[in-house]
Amino acid sequence: MADTKKIAIMGSTGSIGTQALDIVRAYPALLQAEVLTAQNNADLLIKQALEFNPNTVVIADAAKYQYVKEALCRHDIKVYAGTDALPQVAAMGSIDIVLAAIVGFAGLSSTLAAIEAGKPIALANKETLVVAGALVTEKAKEKGVNIYPVDSEHSAIFQCLAGEFHNKIEKIILTASGGPFRGKDKKFLAGVTKESALKHPNWNMGAKITIDSATLFNKGLEIIEAGWLFGLKPEQVEVVVHPQSVIHSLVQFEDGSIKAQLGLPNMRLPIQYALFYPQRIKSSFPRFDFAAYPNLTFEKPDMEAFPAIDLACQAMKKGGTMPCVLNAANEVAVNAFLRDKTSFLNIPAIVEKCMQAASFIAKPAMNDYIESDAEARKLAESFTNKSVRA
């Protein structure tokens, strides 16, 4: 590779963002952190800025602007604040690729702004496609922008499809670890705490994504995301529980052949693949040893104990604003669970109630997504309060 690639890391203080900076640190001649943004972790943002010397940083929490500004005043780093600054910096002319790693609906506006500016996207924010897949993919096609998936499962599918884009997919198989409660029934799940739910057996992720993995909502969101990324119908996406997290996903072609991508659980690998695509850059990551994994096992997910996958499939089939409702309700319910305001089993229950009660628009525009998101959040808050009192 010739020139240094300048990256905007949207959400640099989160799990994906910090691991992306590990990669920047490992390849200083190939990658440069041009933009770093954070929601409210000002101290880590400052630390990152002092190490990587980006052109620009954004602290979305405007109340912390002065604190960040003063910490970086002796350095040639521009400092901005507020959520309105995020889409503006994502479209900066100096950026070569945008890593979309802001969690949740909040990441949508900056990703759309980057696409509008013609920037390639390394997409770690699955909610962007869940909420507004039609809008995002249509805009990317119009602007000729490539979207490189960073989710380990979608990266696996993308890697399996290399050299196969002319061949028809019969189905894809998304693997799931099963989370910390694999094999547990509803009676057990009724009493789980956030501490136990945050102990993922294989992956190191942020709190929201870890809870989504425990409920299997993460897999539900990934089904919808896969549909938009690879042009699939709900019936072409299968989920299988694979506790070892070695096979990251599989593609079955119409001749019956299946390709799989394997590797140790390590999010830095799909991040690196997306940032350097189509090149594979030599890494020092630990290598997989077949002798250490003599048994790779697979099982069907328990849809009764974990209804999230079914709810996501319903939302995907309905289309329109329904996936947006599902996502917003889930974000509110997970946040309530993390604040000890609702139970683990109430998370899918709240989402289902919101899907039943929310307004529906079959062919939404951007404003419709914003209004749908707001309505679903309001509904979810009301259902959360009711479930606490029950």
Protein Blocks (a to p, Z undefined) as FASTA:
>chain_A
ZZdcddddehjlbmklmmmmmmmmmmmmlpccfbdcdfklmmlmmmmmmmnopabdcdfb
lmlmmmmmmmmmmpccdddedjklmmmmmmpfkbmbdcdfbgcjklmmmmmmmmmnopac
ddfblmlmmmmmmmmmmmmmmnopacddfbfklmmmmmmmgoplmpccfbdcdddehiam
goiafklmmmpcfklmmmcfkbccdfklmmmmmnommmmmmmmmmmmmnopafklpccdd
dfkomagbdcddfkopacdddddddfklmmmmmmmocbdcddfbdcddfklmmbccdddd
dfklmmmlmmmmmmmmngmmllmmmmmmmmmmmmmmmnopacfklmmmmmmmmmmmpccd
fbdcfklmmmmmmmmmmmmmmmmmmmmmZZ
